[in-house]
Amino acid sequence: MRITLIKSLTERSRGNTMKKLEIKDLHVEVDGTEIIKGITLTFHPGKVHVLMGPNGSGKSTLANALMGHPKYKITKGQIILDGKDITKEKANIRAKEGLFLSFQYPTEITGVTMANFLRTAVNTKREKKYSIVEFHTLLKEKMKELQMDSSFSKRYVNEGFSGGEKKRAEILQLTLLEPKYAILDEPDSGVDRDAIEILSEGIERVRKNKEMAIIIITHYKRILEYLQPDEVSILYKGKIIAQGNYELAKQIEKEGFEGVINK
């Protein structure tokens, strides 16, 4: 009995240590030019990790490479998700394994309503599919949390949406899909402070409920006032040049990136 208990606890502990998203010496090319030049990072469940850096530093390239965009060619290194090597997997497989990317510039999809799009996406991850009525109830609840008008569900995906509306639609997807690791590419760009607060509350709610790892790409500290990061990494010219906690983000806000770059 005691041996069985010890074995069970050991296996559980081993399983917990494997739950993380690891990037190991990652190199990424775009159209033959190396953009990411050997990045090693680890993202942990339930934590907020922020990637900062000036324009052209490789932040969005890293996000797209993690998600498996075919334009971004991994030439060296590994991506390990909960102990499984997904470096060569396609984007849909990575999504099923628990990766999610919210886009900086979401695409418009004419003719497809938000409700149909989201129900299809959510049902692909479930054994027991939501009926139209069941999903409508869930969608209405999640939209209310993000202070979205009920008419959004009938609108075509991102068509005619303002910048703030597109960002809310992305976070709505996040709250419904409940991934293990969420990469949010500049969720605070093009939105006012009130919207940032609402979006942050939605992100924080799902992070706590699902022990989700949140990876935020941003230039600014505004959203970090609401989602205080556990870790901050600074990218410059495709490499990590500094790492720290929230204090590092506040230093960047006050002094700019030059102080870190010129060290």
N, C-alpha and C positions, 0 to 999 in steps of 0.2 A: 504493500500500500504506500509506504513511505517512498520507495524507489519510483513508483509510478507518479506520485505527486511531484517529486523532484524533477523527473523527466518532463512532466507537463509544464512546470514553471520554467525550465530551461528552454524548452521549445518556444514558449510564449515570449520569453525575453529575447531569444534569437530573432523571432518574427518582428518584434518591436524595433530592434536595431536595424533591420533591413528596410523599414519604412522611411524612405527619404528619396529625394531626387538628386542624383549626383551627376556633375559634369566633370569629366576627367581629361585634362589637356586638350580641350576642344579647339580645332582649327576649322574655319569655314571660309569658303570662297564664294564670290558672286561674280559671274561672268569672267572667271579667270583671275580675279583680283582677291587676294587674301584679306579678309576684313577682321575676322576673329583669329587671334594669334596665340592660342594656347591658354585658354581659360579653364580654371579648376574651381568649382563652387559646389556647395551642398545646401539644399533647401529642406527644411524639416517640417513635418506636419504641425499645424497649429501656430506656426511662426509667421511673422511678416518680414520679408527680406526685400530691401529696396536696392534697385540698380540705378545709379545716377551717372551723369557724364555729359559733357558738351555735345552739341550736334555733331554727327559723324563719328562718334566714338564706338559704335557697333552694338548699341543696346537693342534696337529693333531687329538687327540681323541675328543677334543671339536668340531673341524670342522666336523668330520665324524658323531658325534652324532647330530649336528645341521641339517645335510643333511639327516639323517634317515637311516644310514648304520645299517643293522640288527645285526652286530657283537657287536655294541656299545649299551648296554642296559641302558636306563634311568630309574633309580630306584626312583628318587625323583625330584621334581621341574617341571617347565613349560618352553615351548618355545612359545612365542606369536608373531605372524607376522601380523602387521597391525590390531591388535585387535582380531585376530583369534588364538585360541589355536591349534597348530599343533604338539604338543608333541607326539601324538600317530599316526600321519599320516605317510604313506609310502613315500619313497624318491621321487617317480614320482609326487605325490600330492604336496609335498613341492616345487618341481621344477616348477610346474604349478602355484603355489602361488607366485613365484618370487625369490626362493632361487637358488643359483648357487655355485658350488664348483669346483675350478680348482685344479687338483691333483698334489701332489709333485712328484709322479711317475706315469705318465699317462700310461694306458694299451694299448698295441698294438692290433689292430683288423685286422687280415688278411682277405683279400678278399673284404673289404669294403673301397671304396675310400673316401677321405676327403669330396669331393663335395656331394656325395650321403648321407654320414653320417650327414653332416651339414644341408643339405636341409630337410632331414627327421626330424631332431631335431627342426629346426626353424618352419617348417610347423605344427608341433604338437601344437604350441602355437598360431597359426593364424586361424581365420575364413576363410579368403581368402588366399588360398594356393599359393605359388610361383610356377610358371611354371619352367621347367628346364632352359629355356632361361632367364627368369627374375632373377632367383637365380644366374645363372652364372655371370650376369652383376654385381649384388650386391656383390657376393663373390670376384670377380676380384677387385672391388673397395676397399674392406676391406683388402684384401691381400696386395694391393699396399701400403696402409697406414702403414702396419706392415713390409714393405720391404720384403715380401715373394715372391719367384719365382712362376710364374704361374703354374709350373709343380707340385707344392704341391697338387693342387686340384685333380690330377689324382693318387696320391700315396695312398697306403693303410694307414689307420689311425695309426699314430705313428710308423709304421713299418720301421725300419732302420733309424729313425730320431735321430739326435744328441740331446743332452740335451737342447741346445738352440732352436732347431727346435720344440721340444715337447712343450716348454714353449710358443713359438709363436703360436702354434696350439691351446693351451689352451686359450690364450688371443683372438685369432681369434673367438673361440666359444663365449667368453664373449661379444665381440662387435656385434656378429650376434644375440645372444639370448636376449640381453638387459634385464637382470634380475633386480629386485628391490634391491636385497642384494647379493653381490658377495663376496664369501670367497675364498681368493687366498692363497693356502698353499705353502709357500716358492717359489714365482715366480722368485726370484733372484738367486736360487741355480743352480750351474752348467752352468751359462752364464757369458759372459764377460761384461765389463762396457758399451760398445757400444750397445749390445743387451738389457741391462737393461734400457738404455735410450729410445730405440725404444719401448720396452714393456710398460714403464712408460707413454710415450706419448699416446699410444693407450688406456691405462687404464684411464688416465686423460681426454682424449677426450670423451669417452663414459660416464664417471662419470658426467661431466659437462652437456652434452647434455640430459641425462636421469635422472638427480638428483639421481644417483645410490649411495647406500652405499657401500663402499669398505672396506673389512675387510682383512687385510694383516697379514699373519703369517710369521715371519722371525726371524732369529738369528742375522741378521746384519743390519747396518744402510745404506748400499749402495743404496738400492732402495728408501729409505726415503729422500735421497738428491733430488730426482725428484718428489716424491709424499709425500710432507710434511704432516704428520698426524695431525688431529685435536685432537685426543686422543690416548694415549698409555697405554696399560695395561700389566703388567708383571705377568706371571704365574710361579708358583713354587710348585711342588708336588701337583698339582691339585687345587690350590687356587690362587686367585688374591692377590698378596702381595704389589703391588704398582700401582698407576695410575697417569697420568700426561699428558703433551703435548709433542711436539717435543723435548723440552729440556731434558726430561727424556730419550728419545732414544739416544740423544747425550751423556748423562752421562753414559749410559750403554756401548756405543761404546768406551768411554775413560777409564772407570774404570772396565768394566766387570759387571757381575751380582752379584758378591760377596758383593759389597757395599750395594745393595738393600736387598739381602737375609739376611745379617747379622745385619740389622738394628733392 
